Amino acid sequence: MTDYRAPLDDMRFVLQEIAGLGRIAELEPFVEATPELVEAVLEQAGRLAAEEIAPLNQLGDLQGSVFQNGVVRTPEGFRAAYRHYVEGGWNALPFDPEYGGQGLPWALASAVSEMWNSANMAFALCPLLNMGAVELLQHHGSPEQKASYLPKMIAGEWSGTMNLTEPQAGSDVGAVKTRATPAGADGSYRIVGQKIYITYGEHDLSENIVHMVLARTPGAPAGTKGISLFIVPKFLPNAEGGPGQRNDLRCASIEHKLGIKASPTCVMAFGDDGGATGFLVGEENRGMEYMFTMMNNARLAVGIQGVAIAERAYQQARDYARQRVQGRALGSKDPAPVAIVEHPDVRRTLMLMKAQTEAARALAYYTVAGMDFARAHPDAGERRRRQTEVVELLTPVVKAWCTDLGVEIASLGIQVHGGMGFIEETGAAQHYRDARINPIYEGTNGIQALDLIGRKIARLDGQPVRAFAAEVRAFVEGGNGGGTASDLPAIRAALGEALTAFEAATDWLLESFARDPREAASGAGAYLRALGTLAGGWLLGKGAEAAAARLAEGTGDAAFLSAKLVTARFYADVVLPQVAANAAAAAQGAGSTLALAEADF
């Protein structure tokens, strides 16, 4: 497996030119995010990712986490790396300073998260779930719960988990059967039940594990309206705020998986000896509402995992193509073999990997930055606009489109390696195996597509997606061509064609959803793909416009900026035509999808 180096140049560029980090830093909560601090954070995170976390990736895959006698042990080196992660204050970046956080923008924290996940996705899953749990408690915990748990969790000394799934309750969370019974005057509950697929449900990295558990109280309504949320720590906090008495919960086993083998995926048993002690978050029967705060945070984080795996697979494929010598150059009379990066099809494959990875990064950072604006902008109307037209609309797209791309790009990385890609020792196959979970967890990508067309578009009569299309249209019709940059007019023209096809698909979607939601649902996946591909092309176009302006001014790295123009043009020529194809597939494929009898599958 080749070394990992964080793509700091592209990260800086996207944060500034696409995400608007400079404007975010002007908002009152984020004034500490000076250019000097941002640069220091990126540089130091890149160093930790490359020098300590990435070298553990292949080792972790080979060793895996081990379950023995009720104890989970992570692979060699993980505990030391996690300790250094905590000591560096990395877990605290975007959180409330009142509880020990650094109060920096989520956009910056997400770039740092990309580094951890590129370096070692199995390792990074522990901080990812913990950050989601912190986000949940910040929004919905009581003052006493915040005081008891947030300082330790924000520091990373304690970690958090999400406990939803049960053997009979996967995507249908309303089928949850775990019970929560009031236990006494202290307001605690006794939790009894089993949860499965719990990432880092048991491990040896942090001194306590705080489980966020969905359960039913006595007499609760059926379905999701009868689910409540509970804090169920492995160790109950003692009077000094440290880990105290062991709670009545245990890891019953860990799963043997295709990938992310170093990340323990646990079967958790609550209440074998009468009931684990749990503490209600908020009000009874509002657990799903609260849990969506953590789930939406995790969905964006998983989308960034897709970007991260794509980047790692691209770097490995690129480096291998530079080193692997095979065959003479096409059209050359020189019989000497050349590096395979000289062969046109390999170059096309690498360009496809690079362009789509950069498009996915741009969309992920843009969406997360929308969250910063939605929380901190002084104008209430602008806060609502960013929340509805950016964060809510694009979160399912980031989760689904970016993770699908992560799998596809990791597969292309194997292809570049040829036969060696199919051999485990190169590490290319690990990226593919690790990436494959991302389209599944935190709501399958099919569920993301249904969420997009239903809650985010049809329920709002299409307003958010029409507003998005208007922004793309303004870019298509704006600008003066970028000086001498001939690529920009071609990029705008390709975007215009793609946008026309997408708007037609949106008209169909709204009409079909009103007529027969099943018909619209049949085309939801293709529609989401069209939206993601269009959004990625739009943001690469905006980046190309910024790069052209910098080149005209004579500022910045000319080679990097020129590459941004080339990459955006390649995406416009090769990838954007997929928007029309997916838009057509959404509308035209829906009828035939429903026509086949169930027995004929």
C-alpha positions in Angstrom: 0.0 0.0 0.0 1.5 3.4 -1.0 1.9 6.3 1.3 -1.0 8.8 1.8 -0.5 12.5 1.5 -3.4 14.8 2.3 -4.3 16.8 -0.9 -3.8 20.1 1.0 -3.7 22.3 -2.1 -7.1 21.2 -3.3 -8.6 21.2 0.2 -7.5 24.9 0.7 -8.8 25.8 -2.7 -12.2 24.2 -2.2 -12.6 25.6 1.4 -11.8 29.1 0.1 -13.4 29.3 -3.4 -16.3 26.8 -3.0 -17.2 26.5 0.7 -16.6 30.2 1.4 -14.5 29.7 4.5 -13.3 33.3 4.5 -16.9 34.5 4.7 -17.7 31.9 7.4 -14.7 33.2 9.4 -16.4 36.7 9.4 -19.4 35.3 11.3 -19.2 35.9 15.1 -18.9 32.4 16.3 -16.0 31.7 13.9 -13.8 34.7 14.1 -10.9 32.6 15.6 -10.7 30.8 12.2 -8.0 33.1 10.9 -6.1 32.1 7.7 -3.0 31.4 9.9 -5.0 29.1 12.2 -6.7 27.3 9.3 -3.3 26.6 7.7 -1.8 25.3 10.9 -4.8 23.0 11.4 -4.6 21.6 7.9 -0.8 21.1 8.0 -0.7 19.4 11.4 -3.7 17.2 10.6 -2.1 16.2 7.4 1.1 15.3 9.2 -0.7 13.1 11.8 -2.8 11.4 9.2 0.2 10.6 7.0 2.8 9.7 9.6 0.9 7.9 12.3 -2.7 6.9 11.2 -2.1 5.9 7.6 0.7 3.4 8.3 -1.8 1.4 10.5 -4.4 1.0 7.7 -3.1 -2.2 6.1 -1.9 -3.6 9.4 -5.4 -3.1 10.9 -7.0 -4.8 7.9 -4.7 -7.8 8.4 -5.1 -8.1 12.2 -8.6 -6.8 12.7 -10.2 -6.2 16.0 -10.3 -9.3 18.2 -13.1 -10.3 20.6 -12.1 -12.6 23.5 -13.9 -13.2 26.8 -16.2 -10.2 26.3 -13.3 -7.8 25.6 -12.5 -6.2 22.2 -8.9 -5.4 21.4 -8.1 -3.1 18.5 -5.1 -3.8 16.3 -1.5 -3.0 17.1 -0.8 0.8 17.2 -4.4 1.9 17.3 -4.4 2.8 21.0 -1.3 5.0 20.7 -2.6 6.7 17.6 -5.9 7.4 19.3 -4.1 8.8 22.4 -2.2 11.2 20.2 -5.4 12.1 18.4 -7.0 13.0 21.8 -3.9 14.8 23.0 -3.9 17.0 19.9 -7.4 18.2 20.6 -8.6 17.0 17.2 -12.0 15.7 18.4 -12.9 19.2 19.8 -12.5 21.3 16.6 -16.2 22.2 15.8 -17.7 22.0 19.3 -19.0 24.5 21.9 -16.1 26.1 23.8 -18.3 26.1 26.9 -17.6 22.3 27.1 -14.1 22.3 25.9 -14.6 22.6 22.2 -12.6 24.9 19.9 -15.6 26.5 18.2 -14.1 26.2 14.6 -16.3 25.8 11.5 -17.7 22.4 10.6 -16.3 23.0 7.1 -12.8 23.0 8.4 -13.5 20.0 10.7 -14.8 18.1 7.7 -11.6 18.6 5.7 -9.7 17.3 8.7 -12.2 14.3 8.9 -11.4 13.6 5.2 -7.8 13.2 6.2 -8.5 10.7 9.0 -10.7 8.6 6.7 -8.3 8.6 3.8 -5.6 7.6 6.1 -7.5 4.8 7.9 -11.2 4.6 7.6 -11.6 1.8 10.2 -9.7 4.0 12.7 -11.7 7.1 11.8 -15.1 5.5 12.5 -14.6 5.8 16.2 -14.3 9.7 16.2 -17.0 9.9 13.5 -19.7 8.3 15.7 -18.5 10.2 18.7 -18.8 13.5 17.0 -22.3 12.7 16.0 -23.2 11.8 19.6 -21.8 15.1 20.8 -23.8 16.9 18.2 -26.9 15.1 19.5 -26.3 16.0 23.1 -25.4 19.6 22.3 -28.9 20.0 20.7 -31.1 17.8 22.9 -29.3 17.0 26.2 -30.4 18.5 29.5 -27.9 20.9 31.2 -27.0 18.1 33.6 -26.4 15.7 30.8 -24.3 18.1 28.9 -22.2 18.8 32.0 -21.7 15.1 32.8 -20.9 13.9 29.3 -19.9 16.6 26.8 -16.5 17.6 28.3 -15.2 14.0 28.2 -16.8 13.2 24.8 -15.6 16.4 23.2 -12.1 15.8 24.4 -12.3 12.2 23.0 -11.6 10.7 26.3 -15.0 9.1 26.2 -16.5 7.9 22.9 -20.1 7.7 21.7 -22.1 5.3 19.6 -25.4 5.1 17.8 -27.7 2.1 18.8 -30.7 1.8 16.4 -30.6 -1.5 14.6 -32.0 -4.8 15.9 -32.4 -8.2 14.2 -36.0 -7.4 13.2 -35.5 -3.6 12.8 -33.1 -2.5 10.1 -34.2 0.2 7.8 -37.6 -0.1 9.5 -36.5 1.5 12.8 -40.2 1.6 14.0 -39.9 -2.1 14.6 -37.5 -1.6 17.5 -38.4 -3.8 20.6 -35.7 -2.8 23.1 -37.6 -1.8 26.4 -37.0 1.1 28.7 -38.8 0.9 32.1 -38.8 3.8 34.6 -36.6 2.7 37.5 -37.1 5.2 40.3 -37.0 8.7 41.7 -33.7 9.5 40.1 -35.4 9.5 36.7 -33.4 6.6 35.3 -34.7 3.8 33.2 -33.9 0.1 33.0 -32.9 -0.8 29.4 -33.4 -4.4 28.1 -32.8 -5.5 24.6 -30.3 -6.3 21.9 -28.7 -4.1 19.2 -26.7 -5.2 16.2 -24.2 -3.5 13.8 -23.0 -1.1 16.5 -19.7 0.5 15.3 -17.1 0.7 18.1 -19.8 -0.6 20.6 -16.9 -2.1 22.6 -13.2 -1.3 22.3 -10.0 -0.3 24.1 -9.4 3.2 22.8 -11.4 5.4 25.3 -12.0 5.0 29.0 -15.8 5.0 28.7 -18.3 4.4 25.9 -21.5 6.4 25.8 -24.3 4.6 23.9 -27.2 6.5 22.4 -30.0 3.9 22.5 -33.4 3.9 21.0 -36.0 2.0 23.1 -39.7 1.9 23.9 -41.3 2.9 27.2 -44.4 1.1 28.6 -47.5 2.0 26.7 -45.6 3.8 23.9 -47.4 4.1 20.5 -46.5 1.7 17.8 -43.9 2.6 15.1 -41.4 5.5 15.2 -43.8 7.7 17.2 -43.3 5.5 20.2 -39.5 5.5 20.3 -37.5 7.3 23.0 -33.8 8.0 23.2 -31.6 7.1 26.1 -28.0 7.7 27.2 -26.6 4.3 28.4 -22.9 4.6 29.4 -20.6 1.6 29.7 -19.5 3.0 33.1 -21.9 5.2 35.1 -20.2 8.6 35.8 -19.1 8.8 39.5 -19.2 11.8 41.8 -15.9 13.1 40.4 -17.1 12.8 36.8 -15.0 9.8 35.9 -16.0 6.3 35.0 -17.7 4.6 38.0 -19.8 1.5 38.3 -20.0 -0.9 35.3 -23.4 -0.8 33.7 -25.4 -3.9 32.8 -24.4 -4.1 29.2 -22.0 -6.1 27.2 -20.7 -6.9 23.8 -21.9 -10.4 22.9 -19.8 -10.7 19.7 -18.3 -8.8 16.8 -19.1 -9.3 13.1 -16.7 -10.8 10.5 -16.9 -8.3 7.6 -15.9 -7.7 4.1 -13.9 -4.6 5.0 -13.2 -2.1 7.8 -12.0 -5.1 9.7 -10.1 -3.0 12.3 -13.4 -1.3 13.3 -15.3 -3.6 15.8 -18.9 -4.0 14.6 -20.7 -5.2 17.8 -23.7 -7.1 18.9 -24.7 -5.3 22.1 -26.7 -6.9 24.9 -28.4 -4.6 27.4 -29.9 -5.8 30.6 -28.8 -9.4 31.0 -28.8 -8.9 34.8 -32.1 -6.9 35.2 -31.6 -3.9 33.1 -28.9 -1.4 32.0 -29.2 2.1 33.6 -30.3 4.6 31.0 -31.2 8.3 31.1 -33.9 9.8 28.9 -32.9 12.4 26.5 -35.6 15.1 26.1 -39.2 13.8 26.2 -40.5 10.3 25.8 -41.6 9.2 22.3 -39.4 11.9 20.6 -36.4 9.7 20.2 -36.4 9.5 16.4 -36.7 13.2 16.1 -33.6 13.6 18.3 -31.7 10.8 16.7 -32.0 12.5 13.3 -29.7 15.1 14.6 -27.0 12.5 15.0 -28.0 10.6 11.8 -27.8 13.7 9.6 -24.4 14.6 11.0 -23.3 11.0 10.3 -24.7 11.0 6.8 -22.6 14.0 5.9 -19.6 12.4 7.6 -20.2 9.1 5.7 -20.4 11.1 2.4 -17.0 12.5 3.3 -15.8 9.0 3.9 -16.7 8.3 0.2 -14.6 11.3 -0.8 -11.8 10.1 1.4 -11.7 6.6 0.0 -11.9 7.9 -3.5 -8.9 10.2 -2.8 -6.8 7.3 -1.3 -7.6 5.0 -4.2 -6.7 7.7 -6.7 -3.4 8.4 -5.0 -2.5 4.7 -5.0 -3.5 4.2 -8.6 -1.7 7.3 -9.8 1.5 6.3 -8.0 1.4 2.8 -9.3 0.8 4.0 -12.9 3.9 6.2 -12.6 6.0 3.3 -11.4 4.7 0.3 -13.4 6.6 -0.1 -16.7 4.8 -2.1 -19.3 4.5 -1.8 -23.1 5.9 0.8 -25.5 4.2 4.2 -26.1 1.4 4.0 -28.6 2.5 5.4 -32.0 6.2 5.4 -31.0 8.9 3.5 -32.9 11.0 3.3 -29.7 10.7 -0.3 -28.4 11.5 0.7 -24.9 8.7 0.1 -22.4 7.2 3.1 -20.7 5.3 3.7 -17.4 1.6 2.8 -17.9 0.6 6.4 -17.1 1.7 7.1 -20.7 -1.0 4.9 -22.1 -4.2 6.8 -23.1 -6.7 4.5 -21.5 -4.8 4.6 -18.2 -4.7 8.4 -18.3 -8.4 8.5 -19.1 -9.1 6.3 -16.1 -6.9 8.4 -13.8 -8.6 11.6 -15.0 -12.0 10.1 -14.4 -10.9 9.2 -10.8 -9.4 12.6 -10.2 -12.3 14.7 -11.7 -15.0 12.8 -9.8 -13.1 12.9 -6.5 -12.6 16.6 -6.8 -16.3 17.1 -7.7 -17.4 15.0 -4.7 -15.1 17.0 -2.4 -16.5 20.3 -3.6 -20.1 19.2 -3.0 -19.3 17.8 0.4 -17.5 20.9 1.6 -20.1 23.2 0.1 -22.9 21.4 1.9 -21.1 21.3 5.3 -20.3 25.0 4.9 -24.0 25.6 4.4 -24.5 24.2 7.9 -22.1 26.8 9.3 -23.9 29.6 7.5 -27.3 28.2 8.6 -26.3 28.3 12.3 -24.3 31.5 12.5 -25.4 33.9 9.8 -26.9 37.1 11.4 -29.9 37.2 8.9 -32.7 34.8 9.8 -33.8 34.5 6.2 -30.4 33.6 5.0 -30.1 31.0 7.8 -33.4 29.4 6.7 -32.3 29.5 3.0 -29.0 27.8 3.7 -30.7 25.2 5.9 -33.4 24.3 3.4 -31.8 24.9 0.0 -28.3 23.6 0.8 -28.1 21.5 3.9 -31.4 19.6 3.8 -31.6 19.3 0.0 -28.0 18.1 -0.5 -27.3 16.0 2.6 -28.9 12.8 1.0 -27.0 13.6 -2.2 -23.7 13.9 -0.4 -24.3 10.7 1.5 -25.4 8.7 -1.6 -23.6 10.2 -4.5 -20.2 10.6 -2.8 -20.3 7.0 -1.4 -21.3 5.5 -4.7 -18.4 7.3 -6.3 -16.1 6.1 -3.5 -16.9 2.5 -4.5 -16.7 3.1 -8.2 -13.4 5.0 -7.9 -11.9 2.3 -5.7 -12.9 -0.2 -8.3 -11.2 1.9 -11.0 -8.1 1.9 -8.8 -8.0 -1.9 -8.9 -8.4 -1.7 -12.7 -5.4 0.6 -13.1 -3.3 -1.9 -11.1 -4.3 -4.8 -13.4 -3.8 -8.2 -11.9 -1.9 -6.7 -9.0 -5.0 -4.9 -8.0 -6.6 -8.2 -7.3 -3.8 -9.2 -5.1 -4.3 -8.1 -1.5 -0.7 -7.1 -0.8 -0.9 -4.0 -3.0 -3.7 -2.6 -0.8 -5.8 -1.5 -3.7 -8.4 -4.2 -2.9 -8.7 -3.0 0.7 -9.9 0.4 -0.4 -12.7 -1.2 -2.4 -13.6 -3.5 0.4 -13.6 -0.7 3.0 -15.6 1.6 0.7 -18.4 -0.9 0.1 -20.1 -0.3 3.4 -20.6 3.4 2.8 -23.6 3.1 0.5 -25.2 0.8 3.1 -25.0 2.3 6.5 -26.6 5.5 7.9 -29.5 4.7 5.6 -29.0 2.9 2.4 -28.5 5.0 -0.7 -31.9 3.9 -1.9 -33.4 5.4 1.3 -31.4 8.6 0.7 -33.0 8.9 -2.8 -36.5 8.4 -1.3 -35.7 11.1 1.3 -34.6 13.4 -1.4 -37.6 13.1 -3.7 -40.1 13.0 -0.8 -39.2 15.1 2.1 -36.8 17.4 0.4 -38.5 18.0 -2.9 -42.1 16.9 -3.3 -43.2 17.9 0.2 -42.0 21.4 -0.5 -43.5 21.6 -4.0 -40.0 21.5 -5.5 -38.9 24.9 -4.1 -35.5 24.0 -2.8 -34.4 22.1 -6.0 -35.8 25.0 -8.2 -33.7 27.4 -6.2 -30.6 25.2 -6.7 -31.3 25.0 -10.4 -31.6 28.8 -10.5 -28.1 29.1 -9.0 -26.7 26.8 -11.6 -28.5 28.7 -14.4 -27.0 32.0 -13.1 -23.5 30.5 -13.4 -24.3 29.1 -16.9 -25.5 32.5 -18.1 -22.9 34.6 -16.2 -19.2 35.5 -16.7 -17.2 36.8 -19.6 -15.4 33.6 -20.4 -12.6 34.0 -17.9 -10.3 36.2 -20.0 -8.4 33.9 -22.3 -9.6 30.7 -20.7 -11.4 28.9 -23.6 -12.4 26.1 -21.2 -15.0 28.2 -19.3 -17.4 28.7 -22.2 -17.4 25.0 -22.9 -17.9 24.2 -19.3 -20.9 26.6 -19.1 -22.4 25.1 -22.3 -22.1 21.6 -21.0 -23.7 22.6 -17.7 -26.5 24.3 -19.6 -27.4 21.2 -21.5 -27.2 19.1 -18.3 -29.4 21.6 -16.4 -32.1 21.5 -19.1 -32.3 17.7 -18.8 -32.4 17.9 -15.0 -35.1 20.5 -14.9 -37.2 18.3 -17.2 -36.6 15.4 -14.9 -37.7 17.5 -11.9 -41.0 18.4 -13.7 -41.6 14.7 -14.2 -40.7 13.9 -10.6 -43.2 16.4 -9.2 -46.0 15.3 -11.6 -45.4 11.6 -11.0 -45.1 11.9 -7.2 -48.5 13.5 -7.1 -49.9 10.9 -9.4 -48.3 7.7 -8.1 -45.4 7.9 -5.5 -44.4 4.4 -6.5 -43.6 5.6 -10.0 -41.5 8.5 -8.7 -39.7 6.2 -6.2 -38.7 3.9 -9.1 -36.7 6.7 -10.6 -35.4 8.2 -7.3 -31.9 6.7 -7.5 -31.3 7.9 -11.0 -32.7 11.3 -10.2 -30.3 11.6 -7.2 -27.4 10.6 -9.4 -28.4 13.3 -11.9 -28.5 15.9 -9.2 -25.2 14.9 -7.7 -23.4 14.8 -11.1 -24.9 18.2 -12.0 -24.0 19.8 -8.6 -20.4 18.4 -8.9 -20.0 19.9 -12.4 -21.4 23.3 -11.3 -19.0 23.5 -8.4 -16.1 22.4 -10.5 -17.1 25.1 -12.9 -17.1 27.7 -10.1 -13.7 26.5 -9.2 -12.5 26.8 -12.7 -13.8 30.3 -12.9 -11.9 31.2 -9.7 -8.7 29.5 -11.0 -9.0 31.4 -14.3 -9.3 34.7 -12.3 -6.2 33.8 -10.2 -4.2 33.0 -13.3 -5.2 36.3 -14.9 -4.1 38.1 -11.8 -0.8 36.1 -11.7 -1.5 34.9 -8.1 -1.2 31.3 -6.8 0.4 28.2 -8.2 0.0 28.4 -12.0 0.4 24.6 -12.5 -2.3 23.8 -9.9 -4.7 26.4 -11.2 -4.2 25.3 -14.8 -5.0 21.7 -13.7 -8.2 22.9 -12.1 -9.3 24.2 -15.4 -8.3 21.0 -17.2 -10.1 18.8 -14.7 -13.3 20.8 -14.8 -13.3 20.7 -18.6 -12.7 16.9 -18.6 -15.6 16.5 -16.2 -17.8 18.7 -18.4 -16.9 16.7 -21.5 -17.0 13.2 -20.1 -19.1 13.1 -16.9 -21.8 15.8 -17.3 -23.5 14.0 -20.2 -24.5 11.4 -17.5 -26.9 13.9 -16.1 -29.1 13.7 -19.2 -28.8 9.9 -19.2 -29.8 9.6 -15.6 -32.6 12.1 -16.0 -34.0 10.0 -18.8 -33.5 6.8 -16.9 -35.5 8.3 -13.9 -38.5 9.1 -16.0 -38.4 6.4 -18.7 -37.4 3.5 -16.5 -40.0 4.0 -13.9 -42.9 2.4 -15.8 -41.0 -0.7 -16.8 -39.7 -1.1 -13.2 -43.2 -1.4 -12.0 -44.5 -3.5 -14.9 -42.6 -6.7 -14.0 -44.7 -9.0 -11.9 -43.2 -9.9 -8.5 -43.0 -13.5 -9.4 -40.9 -12.7 -12.5 -38.0 -11.4 -10.4 
